[in-house]
Amino acid sequence: MNRRAFTRTMRILESRYPVEDWSRGMTSFEVLISTILSQSTTVANERRGFKDLRSRVGMITPQRIAGTPEAEIATAIWHAGLAKQKAPRISAVARALQEGRGDRLRRILELPTDRARLELMALSGVGPKTADVVLAMAAGHPTFPVDTHIARIARRWNLVRRTDYETIRAALERWTPPGKRKAWHLAIIAHGRALCKARNPRCGECPVRRDCDWYRRRRTRAQRSRRGTSPRATKD
């Protein structure tokens, strides 16, 4: 897929999947905690873990979380999975961010994007993806977070040769206007959940299949296979 095809594809997907901003109404700290909870789990499990955490501690703030025992946090977030690993991360992040009257996260998010990203990644349990999600969803920074759906689709579109996080993120940011990165990030995720699934992708319903390298290769193989198995003429 070349740049022109990518832009055409993304305009189609943006039109098909209106932006559903899951972070609307959340504080930046809630976005951060929600993103940590989402690591290695499904959206449904993350949402349930977040809801249960809120029920346990009330308002999800650095002060409330820092004052809650890790065991209680782990119990509350059980449905999000890996609770014994995530609870210490959440607790450590809360303790770090409650310093300076609890507005340290706000100060980080006001920094230039690259510096803010480094500051976030210095926090316990915050890797590149989590940092990019918080920057994009909580503060409008022009990052392009890469989740499993986006990584899979980037490979299928042949946007990258290497499949590590930073290579995919850089490729998408290079071809996406800064003002479109959040919307296109959400559109690709929606497309991955609806049609371009890891198993049994619904290519017949895909509105962008004409520009999809993976689909074209798959169709070509199927055509060759049909030709190879068709009956050959024989001599009497």
Secondary structure, DSSP 8 states (H G I E B T S, - for coil): --HHHHHHHHHHHHHHS----TTTT--HHHHHHHHHHTTTS-HHHHHHHHHHHHHHHSS--HHHHHTS-HHHHHHHTGGGS-HHHHHHHHHHHHHHHTTTTTTHHHHHHTS-HHHHHHHHHTSTT--HHHHHHHHHHHH--------HHHHHHHHHTT--SS-SHHHHHHHHHHHS-GGGHHHHHHHHHHHHHHTS-SSS--GGG-TTGGG-HHHHHHHHHHHHHHHHHS------
